[in-house]
């Protein structure tokens, strides 16, 4: 007695259409993606030296507290008045250096606004000092 045998079908998975779709998706995402150029702030860190500095050559020191208070020579300054205050200090000084002294917990947005206000005066020599909160 002969039983009916099923004929085996030769089944192959054709991956060529799958590869085509993967390449089309890759090209689509490459063409639609945006590459952003991040802007950086160039900062010059102060160095230690043994030379004596005259009072007229001292840099302007801006103290920035963690709560956002801006001080120049122990006087509170508003962010809107910062440019004019720094400009007045520069007229009385031979130096065009500015040092921003801040704590680690300071909000970076306020720090960037201060740097922008100083750079709007044409000052490029800006240093940043960070202090640990005690």
For each residue, the residues with C-beta under 8 A, 3 or more apart:
1:
2:
3:
4:
5:
6:
7:
8:
9:
10:
11:
12:
13:
14: 17
15: 18 19
16: 19 20
17: 14 20 21
18: 15 21 22
19: 15 16 22 23
20: 16 17 23 24
21: 17 18 24 25
22: 18 19 25 26
23: 19 20 26 27
24: 20 21 27 28
25: 21 22 28 29
26: 22 23 29 30
27: 23 24 30 31
28: 24 25 31 32
29: 25 26 32 33
30: 26 27 33
31: 27 28
32: 28 29
33: 29 30
34:
35:
36:
37:
38:
39:
40:
41: 112 115
42: 124
43: 126 127 128
44: 125 126 127
45: 127 128
46: 99 127 129
47:
48:
49:
50:
51:
52:
53: 57 58
54: 57 58
55: 58
56: 93 94 95
57: 53 54 93 94 95
58: 53 54 55 93 95
59: 95 97 98 99 127
60: 72 86 89 90 93 95 97 98 99
61: 72 73 98 99 101
62: 70 71 72 82 86 98 99 100 101 114
63: 70 71 72 101 102
64: 68 69 70 71 100 101 102 103 106 110 111 114
65: 68 69 71 102 103 106
66: 103 105 106 133
67:
68: 64 65 106 107 110
69: 64 65 76
70: 62 63 64 76 77 78 79 82 114
71: 62 63 64 65 74 75 76 77
72: 60 61 62 63 75 77 85 86 89
73: 61
74: 71
75: 71 72
76: 69 70 71
77: 70 71 72 81 82 85
78: 70 81 82
79: 70 82 110 113 114 117
80:
81: 77 78 84 85
82: 62 70 77 78 79 85 86 114 117 118
83: 86 87 117 118 120 121
84: 81 87 88
85: 72 77 81 82 88 89
86: 60 62 72 82 83 89 90 98 117 118 121 123
87: 83 84 90 91 121
88: 84 85 91 92
89: 60 72 85 86 92 93
90: 60 86 87 93 95 96 121 123
91: 87 88
92: 88 89
93: 56 57 58 60 89 90 96
94: 56 57
95: 56 57 58 59 60 90
96: 90 93 123 125
97: 59 60 125 126 127
98: 59 60 61 62 86 118 123 125 126 127
99: 46 59 60 61 62 126 127 128 129
100: 62 64 111 114 115 126 127 128 129
101: 61 62 63 64 129 131
102: 63 64 65 106 111 128 129 130 131
103: 64 65 66 106 130 131 132 133
104: 130 131 132 133
105: 66 133
106: 64 65 66 68 102 103 110 111
107: 68 110 111
108: 111 112
109: 112 113
110: 64 68 79 106 107 113 114
111: 64 100 102 106 107 108 114 115 128
112: 41 108 109 115 116
113: 79 109 110 116 117
114: 62 64 70 79 82 100 110 111 117 118
115: 41 100 111 112 118 119 126
116: 112 113 119 120
117: 79 82 83 86 113 114 120 121
118: 82 83 86 98 114 115 121 123 126
119: 115 116 122 123 124 126
120: 83 116 117
121: 83 86 87 90 117 118
122: 119
123: 86 90 96 98 118 119 126
124: 42 119
125: 44 96 97 98
126: 43 44 97 98 99 100 115 118 119 123
127: 43 44 45 46 59 97 98 99 100
128: 43 45 99 100 102 111
129: 46 99 100 101 102
130: 102 103 104
131: 101 102 103 104
132: 103 104
133: 66 103 104 105
134:
